[in-house]
Amino acid sequence: MKTLVVFVGGALLFGAVVLSAGYCFWETDALVQGATAFALAFIPALLTLAWAVFSYGSAPEMQLMASLGGTGVRMAIALGGGYLLTSALPQLFDMTFWYWLLVFYLGLLGFEIALLARQQPTMSGPPPA
């Protein structure tokens, strides 16, 4: 549970810093496109992290399913949602939106992997003697 709290706090801080920097350069356009891209990257990242954290105590097959399924869920929501937005509202979500989505997707993915790698020894118990 601590991992999820750290992820939410760190992700919100990361999003606020990046969106603030974007606002300084591109003003309101950065907030609309950037905040939408953050939401499309953050929600599936949080769901897949929760799935991974809660599956670590179960069978190895469940861990593999969480890993592969999490990748599919994350990509389907982020990339599918991005495609739908750019197709339905091209005047509001242009190519810049994809850059925002790339920054948030990769940033949150890296943060999630770092948290999971740091927590791995504690989740799987003490090392065998």
C-alpha positions in Angstrom: 0.0 0.0 0.0 2.9 2.3 0.8 4.1 1.8 -2.8 0.8 3.1 -4.2 0.9 6.2 -1.9 4.4 7.0 -3.0 3.5 6.5 -6.6 0.5 8.8 -6.4 2.4 11.5 -4.6 5.5 11.3 -6.9 3.4 11.1 -10.0 1.3 14.2 -9.0 4.5 16.1 -8.2 6.0 15.1 -11.6 2.9 16.1 -13.4 2.7 19.5 -11.6 6.4 20.3 -12.4 6.2 19.3 -16.0 2.8 21.1 -16.6 4.1 24.2 -14.8 7.2 24.3 -17.1 4.9 23.7 -20.1 2.6 26.6 -19.0 5.6 28.9 -18.8 6.3 28.3 -22.5 3.0 27.5 -24.2 0.4 28.9 -21.7 -3.2 27.5 -21.8 -2.6 25.0 -24.7 -0.1 23.2 -22.5 -2.5 22.8 -19.6 -5.3 21.4 -21.7 -3.2 18.9 -23.7 -0.8 18.2 -21.0 -3.3 17.6 -18.3 -5.3 15.3 -20.6 -2.1 13.4 -21.5 -1.2 13.1 -17.8 -4.6 11.6 -17.0 -4.3 9.1 -19.9 -0.9 8.0 -18.6 -1.6 8.2 -14.9 -4.8 6.2 -14.5 -3.6 3.0 -16.3 -0.3 3.3 -14.5 -2.0 3.4 -11.1 -4.2 0.5 -12.0 -1.4 -1.7 -13.3 0.8 -0.8 -10.3 -1.9 -1.8 -7.9 -2.4 -5.0 -9.9 1.4 -5.8 -9.7 1.7 -5.0 -6.0 -1.3 -7.2 -5.1 -0.2 -10.1 -7.3 3.4 -10.4 -5.8 2.2 -12.6 -3.0 0.5 -15.1 -5.4 1.7 -17.7 -7.8 4.3 -17.0 -10.4 1.7 -17.3 -13.2 -0.3 -14.5 -11.6 2.8 -12.3 -11.5 3.5 -13.0 -15.2 -0.2 -12.2 -16.0 0.0 -9.0 -14.1 3.1 -8.0 -15.9 1.9 -8.8 -19.4 -1.7 -7.7 -18.8 -0.5 -4.5 -17.2 1.4 -3.6 -20.3 -1.6 -4.3 -22.5 -4.0 -2.3 -20.3 -1.6 0.6 -20.1 -1.0 0.8 -23.8 -4.7 0.3 -24.7 -5.9 3.1 -22.5 -3.1 5.6 -23.1 -2.6 5.1 -26.9 -6.2 4.2 -27.6 -7.4 7.2 -25.7 -4.9 9.4 -27.4 -5.9 8.2 -30.8 -9.6 8.7 -30.1 -9.0 12.3 -28.8 -6.8 13.3 -31.8 -9.4 11.8 -34.2 -12.5 13.2 -32.6 -11.1 16.7 -31.7 -8.2 17.4 -34.1 -8.5 21.2 -33.5 -7.8 20.7 -29.8 -5.5 17.7 -29.7 -2.8 18.0 -32.3 0.7 16.5 -32.6 1.8 18.4 -29.5 -0.5 16.2 -27.5 1.4 13.1 -28.5 4.6 14.7 -27.2 2.9 15.3 -23.9 1.6 11.8 -23.8 5.1 10.4 -24.5 6.7 12.4 -21.7 4.1 11.4 -19.2 3.9 7.7 -20.3 7.6 7.2 -20.2 8.1 9.2 -17.0 5.4 7.3 -15.1 6.5 4.0 -16.5 10.1 4.6 -15.3 8.9 5.7 -11.9 6.7 2.6 -11.5 9.5 0.3 -12.5 11.8 2.0 -10.0 9.3 1.6 -7.2 8.7 -2.1 -8.1 12.4 -2.8 -8.3 13.0 -1.2 -5.0 10.1 -3.1 -3.4 10.9 -6.5 -5.0 13.0 -7.9 -2.1 10.5 -6.9 0.6 7.5 -8.2 -1.3 8.9 -11.7 -2.0 10.2 -12.2 1.5 13.7 -12.8 2.9 16.2 -14.3 0.6 16.7 -18.1 0.9 19.6 -19.1 3.1 
